[in-house]
C-alpha cells in the first residue's frame, strides 16, 4: 500500500488468509507489527498466546516474537497489517 513513499519506516499491507486445517506456521522478523481485522475471524499466535480476532479487533506486538495466523472457521479473514522496519 505504501510502495511509492520514499524513506518509509512502515510497510502497510492488506492480507487475506484462507481457512486451513494445518498448524499455524510461525515466523519472526525485526520491528513491530500492527494488525487490524477487516473481515472474517483470524486466529493469531504470538509467542505462547493464541487469540481469535474478529472485525474491528486489533493487536500490536514485537515482530521478533514468533507469530503466525490463519483464518478461523470456514471463511477467509482479511486484515490490515502495518510492519515497521
Secondary structure, DSSP 8 states (H G I E B T S, - for coil): --TT-TT-SEEEEEEEE-B-SS----B--SSEEEEEEEESEEEEEETTEEEEEETT-EEEEETTS-EEEEE-SSS-EEEEEEEE-
